């Protein structure tokens, strides 16, 4: 693993706390209340945002593929790790919009950071214990579905939510 120097040095306070610099928090979308996981690699301490859905990435990929085949529309899963793995860069404004706690329809939104094309679609959030964990997004290019016409999305959201409560 090649490390990238930031030139930033911080001291631990008397309670062992460390402040993550604002620039790094912004770049990695870390906010107050996020959980951080610690790893030891040789003689290094590595920190990473803890994501409860990380262990379900393979299942989420199968769900996305199934939804795309079933409804014949492009489907995304909005969650940092999924987006990184799939080399998908969504706009900051759509990322914020996707952090909803209910099914949400959107019209002519620019989803991707590197494209100006606008899309219509639906956001199906995955919520566990009141926390947003991610969201399935269907881009409606061929059809005009209402949320109740595509029940598999809600079923997958409920399945992922239940897995977190076990």
C-alpha positions as CSV (number, residue, x, y, z in Angstrom):
1,X,0.0,0.0,0.0
2,X,1.5,3.3,-1.1
3,X,0.7,6.1,1.4
4,X,0.0,9.7,0.3
5,X,1.5,12.3,2.6
6,X,-0.8,15.2,3.5
7,X,1.7,17.3,5.4
8,X,-0.7,17.5,8.3
9,X,0.4,16.5,11.8
10,X,-2.0,16.3,14.8
11,X,-1.3,15.7,18.5
12,X,-3.4,13.4,20.7
13,X,-5.0,15.3,23.5
14,X,-4.9,14.1,27.2
15,X,-8.0,11.9,26.6
16,X,-6.4,10.2,23.5
17,X,-8.6,12.1,21.0
18,X,-7.4,13.1,17.6
19,X,-9.0,15.6,15.3
20,X,-9.3,14.6,11.6
21,X,-8.5,17.7,9.5
22,X,-11.4,19.4,7.9
23,X,-10.0,18.9,4.4
24,X,-9.8,15.1,4.9
25,X,-13.3,15.0,6.5
26,X,-14.7,16.9,3.5
27,X,-12.9,14.8,0.9
28,X,-14.1,11.5,2.4
29,X,-17.5,12.9,3.4
30,X,-16.9,12.2,7.1
31,X,-19.4,13.9,9.4
32,X,-20.1,14.1,13.1
33,X,-21.6,10.8,14.3
34,X,-19.9,8.6,11.6
35,X,-18.3,5.5,13.0
36,X,-14.6,4.9,12.3
37,X,-12.9,1.5,12.2
38,X,-9.2,1.0,13.2
39,X,-6.9,-1.6,11.6
40,X,-3.3,-2.5,12.3
41,X,-1.2,-3.2,9.2
42,X,2.4,-4.1,10.1
43,X,3.5,-1.1,12.2
44,X,0.8,1.3,10.9
45,X,-2.6,2.3,12.3
46,X,-5.1,2.6,9.5
47,X,-8.5,4.2,10.0
48,X,-11.5,3.8,7.7
49,X,-15.2,4.7,7.9
50,X,-17.1,1.8,9.3
51,X,-19.9,0.8,6.9
52,X,-22.4,-1.8,8.1
53,X,-23.2,-2.8,4.5
54,X,-19.6,-3.5,3.5
55,X,-20.1,-7.2,4.4
56,X,-23.1,-7.4,2.1
57,X,-21.5,-6.0,-1.1
58,X,-21.7,-9.3,-3.0
59,X,-25.4,-9.6,-2.2
60,X,-26.0,-5.9,-3.1
61,X,-24.3,-6.5,-6.5
62,X,-26.6,-9.5,-7.1
63,X,-29.6,-7.4,-6.1
64,X,-28.6,-4.5,-8.5
65,X,-28.1,-7.0,-11.4
66,X,-31.4,-8.7,-10.7
67,X,-33.3,-5.4,-10.5
68,X,-31.7,-4.3,-13.8
69,X,-32.7,-7.5,-15.5
70,X,-36.2,-7.5,-14.0
71,X,-37.1,-3.9,-14.9
72,X,-34.9,-3.3,-17.9
73,X,-33.6,0.0,-16.5
74,X,-30.2,1.2,-15.1
75,X,-29.9,0.6,-11.3
76,X,-27.4,2.0,-8.9
77,X,-26.7,1.6,-5.3
78,X,-25.8,4.8,-3.6
79,X,-23.2,4.0,-0.9
80,X,-19.6,5.1,-0.8
81,X,-18.0,1.6,-1.2
82,X,-20.4,0.4,-4.0
83,X,-19.8,3.6,-5.9
84,X,-16.0,3.3,-5.5
85,X,-15.9,-0.3,-6.5
86,X,-18.0,0.4,-9.6
87,X,-16.0,3.6,-10.5
88,X,-19.2,5.6,-10.4
89,X,-19.0,9.3,-9.4
90,X,-22.3,10.9,-8.6
91,X,-22.7,14.6,-8.0
92,X,-22.6,15.9,-4.5
93,X,-26.1,17.3,-4.9
94,X,-27.6,13.9,-5.9
95,X,-25.6,12.2,-3.1
96,X,-27.3,14.5,-0.6
97,X,-30.7,14.0,-2.3
98,X,-30.4,10.2,-2.0
99,X,-30.1,10.5,1.8
100,X,-33.8,10.4,2.2
101,X,-35.8,8.3,4.6
102,X,-38.7,7.6,2.2
103,X,-39.1,6.6,-1.5
104,X,-38.5,9.7,-3.5
105,X,-39.1,10.5,-7.2
106,X,-36.7,12.8,-9.0
107,X,-37.0,14.6,-12.4
108,X,-34.2,15.7,-14.7
109,X,-31.4,15.5,-12.1
110,X,-27.8,15.5,-13.1
111,X,-26.6,12.4,-11.3
112,X,-23.1,11.9,-12.4
113,X,-20.1,14.2,-11.7
114,X,-18.6,13.6,-15.2
115,X,-21.8,13.9,-17.3
116,X,-24.3,16.7,-17.9
117,X,-27.1,14.3,-18.8
118,X,-30.2,14.5,-16.6
119,X,-32.3,11.6,-15.5
120,X,-35.7,10.8,-14.0
121,X,-36.0,8.1,-11.4
122,X,-36.8,6.8,-8.0
123,X,-34.7,6.5,-4.8
124,X,-35.4,3.6,-2.5
125,X,-33.5,4.1,0.8
126,X,-32.2,1.4,3.1
127,X,-32.9,2.4,6.6
128,X,-32.0,0.6,9.8
129,X,-32.6,1.9,13.4
130,X,-33.5,5.2,11.8
131,X,-30.1,5.6,10.1
132,X,-29.7,5.9,6.3
133,X,-27.3,3.1,5.1
134,X,-27.6,3.5,1.3
135,X,-30.2,3.6,-1.5
136,X,-31.2,1.7,-4.6
137,X,-31.8,4.1,-7.5
138,X,-33.6,3.2,-10.7
139,X,-33.1,5.5,-13.7
140,X,-36.3,5.6,-15.6
141,X,-35.3,5.9,-19.3
142,X,-37.6,3.2,-20.9
143,X,-40.6,3.1,-18.5
144,X,-42.5,5.3,-16.1
145,X,-42.9,3.2,-13.0
146,X,-44.7,4.2,-9.9
147,X,-43.0,2.9,-6.7
148,X,-45.8,0.4,-6.0
149,X,-45.3,-1.1,-9.5
150,X,-41.7,-2.2,-8.7
151,X,-42.0,-4.0,-5.3
152,X,-38.7,-5.8,-5.6
153,X,-36.9,-2.6,-4.7
154,X,-38.8,-2.2,-1.5
155,X,-38.3,-5.9,-0.7
156,X,-34.5,-5.7,-1.1
157,X,-34.4,-2.5,1.1
158,X,-36.3,-4.3,3.8
159,X,-34.1,-7.4,3.5
160,X,-30.9,-5.3,4.0
161,X,-32.5,-3.4,6.8
162,X,-33.5,-6.6,8.6
163,X,-30.0,-8.0,8.2
164,X,-28.7,-5.1,10.2
165,X,-31.0,-5.8,13.2
166,X,-30.0,-9.4,13.6
